[in-house]
Amino acid sequence: MRKQFTLGKEERLKSRKQIENLFDKGRSFVIAPFRIYYIVNSEVPIQKGESGLKFGVGVSAKNFRKAVDRNRIKRLTREAWRLQKNDIKEKVGETQRQLNVFLIYTGKELPDFTTVKDKVAIALKKLSDKIDENISANS
């Protein structure tokens, strides 16, 4: 099967209820300059053709006053996620669970794409390990 390097509408975390649940009950870890929030939902049914992976990104207006800068960081982060998410997407699909992930950029200066891509790769690796822990704990 050919890998899809897309970030479609169904893969974006947009539901206010899911985002609030993520920040209230989810877990987090830090890989500078990102704080990563995640929650694994086993009770949420996954419809046919829908991936169980949902993703969101945010940047503080306190650190970046200009919307142009915030939007650039979000664009870079979404692109890095889009290119590297396939391994974790397959793992989530095998487990029949839903994984919601939200990345918050906490750095103070504008990053370049290679930095963002490297940090997102590290975050995905750590998320993959956390999913394995969650599966073994529930089994």
N, CA, C and O of each residue as an XYZ file, in Angstrom:
556
protein
N       0.833     -1.184      0.000
C       0.000      0.000      0.000
C       0.882      1.254      0.000
O       1.867      1.336      0.734
N       0.518      2.197     -0.813
C       1.272      3.441     -0.930
C       0.989      4.345      0.261
O      -0.159      4.489      0.683
N       2.034      4.949      0.795
C       1.864      5.847      1.932
C       1.268      7.167      1.466
O       1.654      7.719      0.435
N       0.326      7.651      2.244
C      -0.322      8.924      1.948
C       0.317     10.014      2.794
O       0.272      9.959      4.023
N       0.905     10.994      2.146
C       1.497     12.122      2.846
C       0.534     13.301      2.794
O       0.828     14.336      2.196
N      -0.623     13.124      3.431
C      -1.619     14.187      3.435
C      -1.989     14.531      4.869
O      -1.718     13.762      5.792
N      -2.591     15.657      5.045
C      -3.130     16.045      6.338
C      -4.526     16.589      6.078
O      -4.735     17.799      5.982
N      -5.470     15.671      5.967
C      -6.820     16.035      5.573
C      -7.659     16.566      6.716
O      -7.221     16.641      7.864
N      -8.861     16.926      6.368
C      -9.800     17.505      7.311
C     -10.114     16.540      8.461
O     -10.258     16.962      9.608
N     -10.219     15.251      8.148
C     -10.563     14.263      9.165
C      -9.413     13.981     10.130
O      -9.622     13.344     11.163
N      -8.208     14.442      9.813
C      -7.055     14.222     10.681
C      -6.740     15.435     11.549
O      -5.801     15.396     12.344
N      -7.501     16.497     11.412
C      -7.263     17.704     12.203
C      -8.106     17.663     13.467
O      -9.265     17.248     13.446
N      -7.517     18.092     14.546
C      -8.204     18.143     15.828
C      -8.902     19.490     15.929
O      -8.269     20.509     16.205
N     -10.229     19.487     15.701
C     -10.962     20.744     15.671
C     -12.114     20.792     16.657
O     -12.624     21.873     16.951
N     -12.531     19.664     17.166
C     -13.664     19.610     18.078
C     -13.299     20.232     19.431
O     -12.337     19.810     20.074
N     -14.053     21.210     19.844
C     -13.803     21.880     21.127
C     -13.872     20.874     22.273
O     -13.071     20.933     23.206
N     -14.831     19.952     22.197
C     -14.993     18.948     23.247
C     -13.756     18.050     23.335
O     -13.277     17.761     24.431
N     -13.242     17.613     22.192
C     -12.048     16.760     22.186
C     -10.814     17.520     22.667
O      -9.982     16.953     23.375
N     -10.684     18.780     22.299
C      -9.537     19.581     22.727
C      -9.585     19.810     24.234
O      -8.563     19.689     24.909
N     -10.771     20.143     24.774
C     -10.895     20.324     26.218
C     -10.603     19.033     26.962
O      -9.948     19.052     28.004
N     -11.080     17.918     26.441
C     -10.812     16.615     27.042
C      -9.315     16.315     27.020
O      -8.771     15.770     27.981
N      -8.660     16.669     25.932
C      -7.221     16.453     25.795
C      -6.442     17.225     26.855
O      -5.545     16.669     27.489
N      -6.773     18.493     27.052
C      -6.051     19.302     28.030
C      -6.433     18.957     29.472
O      -5.609     19.102     30.374
N      -7.672     18.501     29.703
C      -8.102     18.154     31.054
C      -7.573     16.790     31.503
O      -7.023     16.659     32.597
N      -7.745     15.770     30.644
C      -7.449     14.400     31.053
C      -6.212     13.809     30.392
O      -5.753     12.733     30.777
N      -5.678     14.498     29.410
C      -4.536     13.958     28.671
C      -3.237     14.090     29.425
O      -3.178     14.693     30.497
N      -2.207     13.524     28.857
C      -0.856     13.585     29.414
C      -0.008     14.494     28.536
O      -0.388     14.819     27.411
N       1.139     14.900     29.060
C       2.005     15.756     28.268
C       3.467     15.453     28.569
O       3.808     14.896     29.613
N       4.308     15.833     27.631
C       5.750     15.784     27.813
C       6.357     16.912     26.992
O       5.705     17.485     26.119
N       7.618     17.220     27.287
C       8.275     18.343     26.634
C       9.464     17.853     25.834
O      10.305     17.108     26.338
N       9.525     18.275     24.594
C      10.719     18.159     23.766
C      10.923     19.563     23.227
O      10.250     20.000     22.293
N      11.877     20.261     23.847
C      12.074     21.680     23.543
C      12.235     21.877     22.044
O      12.996     21.137     21.421
N      11.575     22.812     21.457
C      10.718     23.887     21.942
C       9.226     23.548     21.910
O       8.403     24.458     21.812
N       8.855     22.273     21.989
C       7.448     21.878     21.936
C       7.005     21.271     23.259
O       7.775     20.590     23.936
N       5.755     21.529     23.613
C       5.076     20.781     24.662
C       4.020     19.969     23.935
O       3.196     20.517     23.203
N       4.050     18.648     24.144
C       3.164     17.746     23.423
C       2.121     17.191     24.389
O       2.464     16.557     25.387
N       0.860     17.430     24.090
C      -0.255     16.862     24.840
C      -0.824     15.722     24.013
O      -0.945     15.828     22.792
N      -1.177     14.619     24.690
C      -1.759     13.496     23.971
C      -2.730     12.755     24.877
O      -2.615     12.798     26.102
N      -3.679     12.081     24.260
C      -4.610     11.219     24.978
C      -4.980     10.069     24.049
O      -5.247     10.269     22.864
N      -4.990      8.864     24.610
C      -5.381      7.673     23.862
C      -6.781      7.309     24.310
O      -6.994      6.987     25.479
N      -7.738      7.356     23.397
C      -9.131      7.029     23.703
C      -9.464      5.665     23.125
O      -9.414      5.469     21.911
N      -9.803      4.726     23.993
C     -10.201      3.414     23.501
C     -11.710      3.312     23.359
O     -12.208      2.441     22.646
N     -12.455      4.210     24.040
C     -13.912      4.123     24.000
C     -14.524      4.877     22.818
O     -15.717      4.731     22.553
N     -13.737      5.674     22.109
C     -14.254      6.417     20.957
C     -14.227      5.498     19.735
O     -13.154      5.048     19.332
N     -15.388      5.212     19.139
C     -15.396      4.328     17.967
C     -14.799      5.026     16.744
O     -15.000      6.220     16.522
N     -14.066      4.248     15.968
C     -13.449      4.775     14.752
C     -14.278      4.299     13.563
O     -14.452      3.097     13.358
N     -14.787      5.248     12.783
C     -15.594      4.899     11.618
C     -14.714      4.356     10.502
O     -13.510      4.612     10.454
N     -15.339      3.604      9.611
C     -14.622      3.032      8.478
C     -14.082      4.139      7.584
O     -14.798      5.088      7.260
N     -12.827      4.018      7.187
C     -12.192      5.000      6.327
C     -11.608      6.182      7.081
O     -10.986      7.059      6.481
N     -11.803      6.210      8.395
C     -11.295      7.321      9.191
C     -10.076      6.848      9.973
O     -10.061      5.738     10.504
N      -9.065      7.691     10.040
C      -7.891      7.323     10.827
C      -8.155      7.664     12.284
O      -8.945      8.561     12.578
N      -7.512      6.968     13.183
C      -7.693      7.212     14.598
C      -6.753      8.274     15.124
O      -6.650      8.459     16.337
N      -6.068      8.974     14.242
C      -5.068      9.952     14.640
C      -5.571     11.358     14.326
O      -5.884     11.668     13.176
N      -5.648     12.203     15.347
C      -6.046     13.593     15.154
C      -4.963     14.488     15.741
O      -4.373     14.176     16.776
N      -4.712     15.605     15.063
C      -3.561     16.437     15.371
C      -3.932     17.917     15.348
O      -4.730     18.355     14.519
N      -3.342     18.680     16.271
C      -3.510     20.128     16.295
C      -2.204     20.787     16.700
O      -1.326     20.148     17.279
N      -2.086     22.072     16.391
C      -0.865     22.805     16.727
C      -1.235     24.214     17.162
O      -2.197     24.798     16.662
N      -0.465     24.754     18.096
C      -0.713     26.102     18.580
C       0.589     26.827     18.885
O       1.611     26.209     19.181
N       0.528     28.152     18.805
C       1.681     29.002     19.096
C       1.179     30.161     19.952
O       0.118     30.726     19.687
N       1.941     30.505     20.969
C       1.547     31.553     21.901
C       1.655     32.940     21.270
O       2.663     33.283     20.652
N       0.599     33.721     21.439
C       0.622     35.110     20.968
C       1.468     35.978     21.896
O       1.879     37.078     21.527
N       1.719     35.481     23.086
C       2.566     36.205     24.033
C       4.016     36.230     23.547
O       4.700     37.246     23.677
N       4.480     35.118     22.988
C       5.856     35.031     22.501
C       6.017     35.604     21.093
O       7.080     36.118     20.746
N       4.965     35.516     20.290
C       5.021     35.990     18.902
C       3.837     36.918     18.669
O       2.716     36.462     18.446
N       4.087     38.197     18.721
C       3.031     39.190     18.590
C       2.406     39.211     17.197
O       1.204     39.430     17.051
N       3.228     38.982     16.180
C       2.740     39.062     14.805
C       2.113     37.735     14.378
O       2.703     36.669     14.551
N       0.908     37.824     13.818
C       0.208     36.635     13.344
C       0.992     35.943     12.230
O       0.906     34.724     12.077
N       1.743     36.701     11.463
C       2.551     36.143     10.376
C       3.547     35.130     10.940
O       3.731     34.049     10.379
N       4.184     35.489     12.054
C       5.159     34.589     12.679
C       4.476     33.351     13.259
O       4.972     32.237     13.088
N       3.351     33.532     13.939
C       2.620     32.393     14.503
C       2.162     31.445     13.408
O       2.291     30.227     13.537
N       1.626     32.004     12.329
C       1.152     31.171     11.222
C       2.287     30.416     10.551
O       2.103     29.273     10.133
N       3.462     31.035     10.440
C       4.613     30.360      9.839
C       5.037     29.161     10.680
O       5.302     28.087     10.139
N       5.100     29.333     11.972
C       5.487     28.232     12.857
C       4.471     27.092     12.770
O       4.843     25.919     12.737
N       3.194     27.448     12.733
C       2.158     26.415     12.609
C       2.264     25.687     11.274
O       2.105     24.468     11.218
N       2.530     26.425     10.199
C       2.698     25.806      8.878
C       3.876     24.838      8.871
O       3.762     23.722      8.365
N       5.020     25.268      9.439
C       6.205     24.410      9.486
C       5.931     23.147     10.302
O       6.342     22.053      9.914
N       5.244     23.298     11.418
C       4.952     22.158     12.286
C       3.999     21.183     11.599
O       4.207     19.971     11.653
N       2.965     21.701     10.957
C       2.025     20.823     10.245
C       2.717     20.079      9.114
O       2.427     18.905      8.883
N       3.625     20.740      8.407
C       4.350     20.096      7.313
C       5.261     18.992      7.844
O       5.322     17.909      7.262
N       5.962     19.250      8.932
C       6.836     18.232      9.528
C       6.002     17.042      9.996
O       6.408     15.894      9.814
N       4.852     17.302     10.592
C       3.960     16.230     11.047
C       3.443     15.425      9.853
O       3.434     14.194      9.889
N       3.017     16.112      8.810
C       2.448     15.468      7.627
C       3.430     14.488      7.000
O       3.039     13.406      6.563
N       4.703     14.865      6.956
C       5.708     14.027      6.306
C       6.129     12.826      7.147
O       6.643     11.849      6.602
N       5.921     12.877      8.465
C       6.477     11.852      9.329
C       5.455     11.033     10.107
O       5.846     10.153     10.874
N       4.177     11.286      9.942
C       3.153     10.679     10.787
C       2.771      9.249     10.410
O       2.065      8.599     11.180
N       3.202      8.737      9.273
C       2.678      7.474      8.776
C       2.929      6.279      9.695
O       2.061      5.415      9.826
N       4.098      6.214     10.332
C       4.386      5.081     11.202
C       3.445      5.044     12.401
O       2.907      3.992     12.747
N       3.254      6.186     13.022
C       2.366      6.232     14.189
C       0.909      6.049     13.767
O       0.109      5.501     14.525
N       0.566      6.498     12.582
C      -0.798      6.328     12.074
C      -1.118      4.848     11.891
O      -2.219      4.404     12.217
N      -0.154      4.084     11.370
C      -0.352      2.646     11.204
C      -0.505      1.960     12.556
O      -1.355      1.084     12.719
N       0.323      2.359     13.532
C       0.257      1.761     14.866
C      -1.088      2.041     15.521
O      -1.664      1.155     16.153
N      -1.593      3.255     15.379
C      -2.892      3.610     15.949
C      -4.005      2.833     15.243
O      -4.962      2.400     15.884
N      -3.881      2.658     13.934
C      -4.871      1.902     13.184
C      -4.931      0.446     13.607
O      -6.012     -0.141     13.654
N      -3.784     -0.144     13.916
C      -3.741     -1.545     14.360
C      -4.411     -1.722     15.715
O      -5.045     -2.748     15.961
N      -4.279     -0.739     16.591
C      -4.809     -0.858     17.951
C      -6.292     -0.532     18.051
O      -6.911     -0.791     19.083
N      -6.869      0.030     17.001
C      -8.285      0.435     16.988
C      -8.609      1.403     18.126
O      -9.664      1.310     18.753
N      -7.700      2.322     18.379
C      -7.909      3.371     19.367
C      -7.768      4.713     18.672
O      -7.255      4.798     17.556
N      -8.227      5.756     19.338
C      -8.051      7.093     18.785
C      -6.976      7.810     19.590
O      -6.987      7.791     20.820
N      -6.051      8.439     18.882
C      -4.981      9.201     19.504
C      -5.143     10.654     19.103
O      -5.113     10.989     17.919
N      -5.316     11.521     20.102
C      -5.373     12.957     19.868
C      -4.066     13.565     20.337
O      -3.615     13.302     21.451
N      -3.456     14.382     19.481
C      -2.165     14.986     19.786
C      -2.258     16.485     19.526
O      -2.838     16.919     18.530
N      -1.679     17.272     20.434
C      -1.644     18.724     20.254
C      -0.236     19.192     20.583
O       0.260     18.950     21.683
N       0.408     19.858     19.638
C       1.751     20.398     19.833
C       1.656     21.897     20.069
O       1.020     22.618     19.300
N       2.293     22.359     21.136
C       2.345     23.791     21.419
C       3.794     24.224     21.333
O       4.660     23.684     22.022
N       4.050     25.207     20.479
C       5.403     25.736     20.326
C       5.660     26.718     21.456
O       4.950     27.715     21.590
N       6.679     26.438     22.275
C       6.966     27.276     23.439
C       8.264     28.060     23.302
O       8.651     28.775     24.227
N       8.940     27.939     22.167
C      10.195     28.656     21.967
C       9.985     30.150     21.838
O       8.856     30.623     21.709
N      11.086     30.891     21.875
C      11.018     32.349     21.827
C      11.433     32.928     20.469
O      11.141     34.088     20.179
N      12.115     32.123     19.632
C      12.554     32.643     18.341
C      12.007     31.778     17.201
O      11.648     30.617     17.394
N      11.957     32.373     16.023
C      11.453     31.666     14.847
C      12.389     30.511     14.493
O      13.593     30.719     14.345
N      11.845     29.287     14.355
C      12.688     28.145     14.007
C      12.811     27.983     12.499
O      12.030     28.552     11.737
N      13.804     27.196     12.075
C      13.865     26.814     10.669
C      13.250     25.421     10.529
O      13.019     24.735     11.525
N      12.990     25.013      9.301
C      12.256     23.777      9.069
C      13.011     22.547      9.569
O      12.394     21.630     10.109
N      14.331     22.510      9.400
C      15.080     21.317      9.833
C      14.976     21.118     11.343
O      14.865     19.982     11.805
N      15.010     22.186     12.106
C      14.863     22.084     13.559
C      13.488     21.529     13.915
O      13.373     20.608     14.723
N      12.454     22.092     13.310
C      11.093     21.647     13.584
C      10.925     20.183     13.194
O      10.336     19.402     13.941
N      11.440     19.816     12.033
C      11.299     18.437     11.557
C      11.992     17.459     12.495
O      11.440     16.401     12.797
N      13.195     17.793     12.963
C      13.921     16.922     13.886
C      13.176     16.760     15.204
O      13.071     15.650     15.726
N      12.661     17.853     15.741
C      11.954     17.798     17.026
C      10.631     17.041     16.909
O      10.254     16.311     17.825
N       9.933     17.207     15.799
C       8.689     16.466     15.590
C       8.988     14.980     15.445
O       8.213     14.151     15.922
N      10.092     14.628     14.800
C      10.483     13.218     14.673
C      10.738     12.610     16.050
O      10.314     11.487     16.321
N      11.425     13.343     16.915
C      11.685     12.860     18.273
C      10.362     12.708     19.034
O      10.164     11.728     19.753
N       9.467     13.677     18.872
C       8.162     13.622     19.540
C       7.352     12.417     19.058
O       6.706     11.750     19.865
N       7.379     12.132     17.766
C       6.654     10.978     17.226
C       7.214      9.669     17.766
O       6.460      8.745     18.069
N       8.526      9.590     17.887
C       9.160      8.394     18.444
C       8.722      8.190     19.889
O       8.389      7.074     20.288
N       8.720      9.256     20.664
C       8.304      9.165     22.064
C       6.820      8.816     22.175
O       6.429      8.035     23.043
N       5.994      9.390     21.302
C       4.567      9.054     21.283
C       4.355      7.581     20.960
O       3.495      6.929     21.552
N       5.130      7.063     20.031
C       5.043      5.650     19.669
C       5.361      4.769     20.873
O       4.685      3.768     21.113
N       6.390      5.144     21.627
C       6.738      4.399     22.834
C       5.619      4.475     23.867
O       5.316      3.482     24.528
N       5.004      5.646     24.010
C       3.914      5.826     24.970
C       2.699      4.980     24.583
O       2.019      4.443     25.457
N       2.420      4.858     23.288
C       1.309      4.021     22.827
C       1.585      2.561     23.177
O       0.688      1.847     23.626
N       2.830      2.116     22.970
C       3.193      0.743     23.322
C       3.000      0.494     24.817
O       2.504     -0.560     25.215
N       3.394      1.467     25.646
C       3.205      1.353     27.095
C       1.718      1.256     27.427
O       1.315      0.441     28.257
N       0.911      2.081     26.782
C      -0.523      2.108     27.034
C      -1.163      0.780     26.645
O      -2.031      0.283     27.364
N      -0.756      0.206     25.538
C      -1.302     -1.071     25.076
C      -0.924     -2.185     26.044
O      -1.767     -3.003     26.409
N       0.337     -2.221     26.459
C       0.775     -3.283     27.365
C       0.129     -3.128     28.746
O      -0.126     -4.128     29.417
N      -0.139     -1.898     29.179
C      -0.790     -1.671     30.472
C      -2.251     -2.109     30.454
O      -2.766     -2.608     31.454
N      -2.917     -1.921     29.313
C      -4.340     -2.281     29.196
C      -4.545     -3.752     28.881
O      -5.653     -4.265     29.046
N      -3.506     -4.442     28.434
C      -3.661     -5.856     28.065
C      -3.557     -6.760     29.254
O      -3.665     -7.978     29.115
